[in-house]
Amino acid sequence: MRVTGLIGVYSDPDHVIAYDDGEVRQQFALSFSAELLGGELERSDESPDIRWVADNELDELPMHPSIRLRVDHGFEDRAEPDIG
């Protein structure tokens, strides 16, 4: 796979995780576009079900709204990344 661009940087200042040991974190995610160069899809402990889907199949998939936003931004082929 070859990375072709940055889709966006995603974070929510209202979503802060405080651990019992006093550590506090604000999560963020970087979403990239990429070109498939070869290989095979492989499952993992974090991704037990994987497959390629067309954009018109996305509404049928259970997906958290924050993830769907990132996927939609990827399909929009924006000139600039979302940094919200």
Buried (B, 14 or more C-beta within 10 A) or exposed (E): EEEEBBBBEBEEEEEEEEEEEEEEEEEEEEBEBEEEEEEEEEEEEEEEEEEEEEEEEEEEEEEEEEEEBBBEBBEEEBEEBBEE
